[in-house]
Amino acid sequence: MLSCIRRPTITYDLPALAENSYVSVGRETDAHIQLDSQDIPCLLSRKHAHLMLQPGGSFTLVDLGSTNGTFAARQSQPLRKLPPGYAWELQHGDTGQLAGGGLAPPELLNRNFWLSS
């Protein structure tokens, strides 16, 4: 069962954050995981993505029609942009990125995540 998303310096306990069966991610102040960049404001949408808690404790990643996209991949696969509303079933070892696609230098696009159990 997946239990967290890790960034280089932050670990989020997804089951503990899941309110009404989802975890919201974006710039909005009421997002469960609020992310923003002082270097590139508006890179992430206010309501960027949801992590939806599924029966059995797994999660799916859903882009909410964000401006700069949500990307995901299985182990050793290239990232692919998720269509808005598409539910990507998260598995151990998956990687992803919130926003991206060459919009800024990689050092400013520190929105990568990976999953661990």
Contact map, one row per residue, 1 for C-alpha under 8 A:
111000000000000000000000000000000000000000000000000000001100000000000000000000000000000000010000000000000000000000001
111100000000000000000000000000000000000000000000000000001110000000000000000000000000000001110000000000000000000000111
111110000000111000000000000000000000000000000000000000000000000000000000000000000000000000000000000000000000000000111
011111000011111000000000000000000000000000000000000000000000000000000000000000000000000000000000000000000000000000111
001111100011110000000000000000000000000000000000000000000000000000000000000000000000000000000000000000000000000011110
000111111111000000000000000000000000000000000000000000000000000000000000000000000000000000000000000000000000000011110
000011111110000000000000000000000000000000000000000000000000000000000000000000000000000000000000000000000000001111000
000001111100000000000000000000000000000000000000000000000000000000000000000000000000000000000000000000000000000000000
000001111110000000000000000000000000000000000000000000000000000000000000000000000000000000000000000000000000000000000
000001111111000000000000000000000000000000000000000000000000000000000000000000000000000000000000000000000000000000000
000111101111100000000000000000000000000000000000000000000000000000000000000000000000000000000000000000000000000000000
000111000111110010000000000000000000000000000000000000000000000000000000000000000000000000000000000000000000000000000
001110000011111110000000000000000000000000000000000000000000000000000000000000000000000000000000000000000000000000000
001110000001111111000010000000000000000000000000000000000000000000000000000000000000000000000000000000000000000000000
001100000000111111000000000000000000000000000000000010001000000000000000000000000000000000000000000000000000000000000
000000000000111111000000000000000000000000000000000000000000000000000000000000000000000000000000000000000000000000000
000000000001111111100110000000010000000000000000000000000000000000000000000000000000000000000000000000000000000000000
000000000000011111111110000000000000000000000000000110000000000000000000000000000000000000000000000000000000000000000
000000000000000011111110000000000000000000000000000000000000000000000000000000000000000000000000000000000000000000000
000000000000000001111100000000000000000000000000000000000000000000000000000000000000000000000000000000000000000000000
000000000000000001111110000000000000000000000000000111000000000000000000000000000000000000000000000000000000000000000
000000000000000011111111000000000000000000000000011110000000000000000000000000000000000000000000000000000000000000000
000000000000010011101111100000111000000000000000011110000000000000000000000000000000000000000000000000000000000000000
000000000000000000000111110000111000000000000011111000000000000000000000000000000000000000000000000000000000000000000
000000000000000000000011111000111110000000000011111000000000000000000000000000000000000000000000000000000000000000000
000000000000000000000001111100101111000000011111100000000000000000000000000000000000000000000000000000000000000000000
000000000000000000000000111110100111000001011111000000000000000000000000000000000000000000000000000000000000000000000
000000000000000000000000011111100100000000000110000000000000000000000000000000000000000000000000000000000000000000000
000000000000000000000000001111100100000000000000000000000000000000000000000000000000000000000000000000000000000000000
000000000000000000000000000111110100000000000000000000000000000000000000000000000000000000000000000000000000000000000
000000000000000000000011111111111100000000000010000000000000000000000000000000000000000000000000000000000000000000000
000000000000000010000011100001111100000000000000000000000000000000000000000000000000000000000000000000000000000000000
000000000000000000000011110000111110000000000000000000000000000000000000000000000000000000000000000000000000000000000
000000000000000000000000111111111111000000000000000000000000000000000000000000000000000000000000000000000000000000000
000000000000000000000000111000001111100000010000000000000000000000000000000000000000000000000000000000000000000000000
000000000000000000000000011000000111110011110000000000000000000000000000000000000000000000000000000000000000000000000
000000000000000000000000000000000011111111100000000000000000000000000000000000000000000000000000000000000001000000000
000000000000000000000000000000000001111110000000000000000000000000000000000000000000000000000000000000000000000000000
000000000000000000000000000000000000111110000000000000000000000000000000000000000000000000000000000000000001000000000
000000000000000000000000000000000000111111100000000000000000000000000000000000000000000000000000000000000001000000000
000000000000000000000000000000000001111111110000000000000000000000000000000000000000000000000000000000000000000000000
000000000000000000000000001000000001100111111100000000000000000000000000000000000000000000000000000000000000000000000
000000000000000000000000000000000001100111111000000000000000000000010000000000000000000000000000001000000000000000000
000000000000000000000000011000000011000011111101000000000000000001110000000000000000000000000000011000000000000000000
000000000000000000000000011000000000000001111111000000000000000001110000000000000000000000000000000000000000000000000
000000000000000000000000011100000000000001011111000000000000000000000000000000000000000000000000000000000000000000000
000000000000000000000001111100100000000000001111100000000000000101000000000000000000000000000000000000000000000000000
000000000000000000000001111000000000000000011111110000000000001111000100000000000000000000000000010000000000000000000
000000000000000000000001110000000000000000000011111000000000111101000100000000000000000000000000000000000000000000000
000000000000000000000111100000000000000000000001111100000000111100000000000000000000000000000000000000000000000000000
000000000000000000000111100000000000000000000000111110000011110000000000000000000000000000000000000000000000000000000
000000000000000001001110000000000000000000000000011111000011110000000000000000000000000000000000000000000000000000000
000000000000001001001110000000000000000000000000001111101111000000000000000000000000000000000000000000000000000000000
000000000000000000001000000000000000000000000000000111111111000000000000000000000000000000000000000000000000000000000
000000000000000000000000000000000000000000000000000011111100000000000000000000000000000000000000000000000000000000000
000000000000000000000000000000000000000000000000000001111100000000000000000000000000000000000000000000000000000000000
110000000000001000000000000000000000000000000000000011111110000000000000000000000000000000000000000000000000000000000
110000000000000000000000000000000000000000000000000011111111000000000000000000000000000011000000000000000000000000000
010000000000000000000000000000000000000000000000001111001111100000000000000000000000000011000000000000000000000000000
000000000000000000000000000000000000000000000000001111000111110000000000000000000000001111000000000000000000000000000
000000000000000000000000000000000000000000000000111100000011111000000000000000000000011111000000000000000000000000000
000000000000000000000000000000000000000000000000111100000001111100000000000000000101111100000000000000000000000000000
000000000000000000000000000000000000000000000001110000000000111111001100000000000111111000000000000000000000000000000
000000000000000000000000000000000000000000000011110000000000011111000000000000000001100000000000000000000000000000000
000000000000000000000000000000000000000000000001000000000000001111101000000000000011100000000000000000000000000000000
000000000000000000000000000000000000000000011011100000000000001111111100000000000001000000000000000000000000000000000
000000000000000000000000000000000000000000011000000000000000000011111000000000000000000000000000001000000000000000000
000000000000000000000000000000000000000000111000000000000000000001111100000000000000000000000000011110000000000000000
000000000000000000000000000000000000000000000000000000000000001011111110000000001100000000000000011100000000000000000
000000000000000000000000000000000000000000000001100000000000001001011111000000001100000000000001111100000000000000000
000000000000000000000000000000000000000000000000000000000000000000001111100000111100000000000001111000000000000000000
000000000000000000000000000000000000000000000000000000000000000000000111110000111100000100000111100000000000000000000
000000000000000000000000000000000000000000000000000000000000000000000011111111110000000000000111000000000000000000000
000000000000000000000000000000000000000000000000000000000000000000000001111111000000000000101110000000000000000000000
000000000000000000000000000000000000000000000000000000000000000000000000111110000000000000001110000000000000000000000
000000000000000000000000000000000000000000000000000000000000000000000000111111000000000000000000000000000000000000000
000000000000000000000000000000000000000000000000000000000000000000000000111111100000000000000000000000000000000000000
000000000000000000000000000000000000000000000000000000000000000000000000110111110000000000000000000000000000000000000
000000000000000000000000000000000000000000000000000000000000000000000011100011111000000000000011100000000000000000000
000000000000000000000000000000000000000000000000000000000000000000000011100001111100000000000000000000000000000000000
000000000000000000000000000000000000000000000000000000000000000000001111000000111110000000000000000000000000000000000
000000000000000000000000000000000000000000000000000000000000011000001111000000011111010100000000000000000000000000000
000000000000000000000000000000000000000000000000000000000000001010000000000000001111110000000000000000000000000000000
000000000000000000000000000000000000000000000000000000000000011111000000000000000111110000000000000000000000000000000
000000000000000000000000000000000000000000000000000000000000011110000000000000000011111000000000000000000000000000000
000000000000000000000000000000000000000000000000000000000000111000000000000000000111111100000000000000000000000000000
000000000000000000000000000000000000000000000000000000000001111000000000000000000000111110000000000000000000000000000
000000000000000000000000000000000000000000000000000000000001110000000001000000000100011111000000000000000000000000000
000000000000000000000000000000000000000000000000000000000111100000000000000000000000001111100000000000000000000000000
010000000000000000000000000000000000000000000000000000000111100000000000000000000000000111110100000000000000000000100
010000000000000000000000000000000000000000000000000000000000000000000000010000000000000011111100000000000000000000100
110000000000000000000000000000000000000000000000000000000000000000000000000000000000000001111100000000000000000000111
000000000000000000000000000000000000000000000000000000000000000000000000011000000000000000111110000000000000000001110
000000000000000000000000000000000000000000000000000000000000000000000001111000000000000001111111000000000000000001100
000000000000000000000000000000000000000000000000000000000000000000000001111000100000000000001111100000000000000111100
000000000000000000000000000000000000000000000000000000000000000000000111100000100000000000000111110000000000000111000
000000000000000000000000000000000000000000000000000000000000000000000111000000100000000000000011111100000000001110000
000000000000000000000000000000000000000000010001000000000000000000011110000000000000000000000001111100000000001100000
000000000000000000000000000000000000000000110000000000000000000000111110000000000000000000000000111110000000101000000
000000000000000000000000000000000000000000000000000000000000000000011100000000000000000000000000111111110000100000000
000000000000000000000000000000000000000000000000000000000000000000010000000000000000000000000000001111100000000000000
000000000000000000000000000000000000000000000000000000000000000000000000000000000000000000000000000111111100000000000
000000000000000000000000000000000000000000000000000000000000000000000000000000000000000000000000000111111000000000000
000000000000000000000000000000000000000000000000000000000000000000000000000000000000000000000000000101111101100000000
000000000000000000000000000000000000000000000000000000000000000000000000000000000000000000000000000001111111100000000
000000000000000000000000000000000000000000000000000000000000000000000000000000000000000000000000000001011111110000000
000000000000000000000000000000000000000000000000000000000000000000000000000000000000000000000000000000001111110000000
000000000000000000000000000000000000101100000000000000000000000000000000000000000000000000000000000000011111110000000
000000000000000000000000000000000000000000000000000000000000000000000000000000000000000000000000001100011111111100000
000000000000000000000000000000000000000000000000000000000000000000000000000000000000000000000000000000000111111100000
000000100000000000000000000000000000000000000000000000000000000000000000000000000000000000000000111000000000111110000
000000100000000000000000000000000000000000000000000000000000000000000000000000000000000000000011110000000000111111000
000011100000000000000000000000000000000000000000000000000000000000000000000000000000000000000011100000000000001111100
000011100000000000000000000000000000000000000000000000000000000000000000000000000000000000001111000000000000000111110
011111000000000000000000000000000000000000000000000000000000000000000000000000000000000001111110000000000000000011111
011111000000000000000000000000000000000000000000000000000000000000000000000000000000000000011000000000000000000001111
111100000000000000000000000000000000000000000000000000000000000000000000000000000000000000010000000000000000000000111
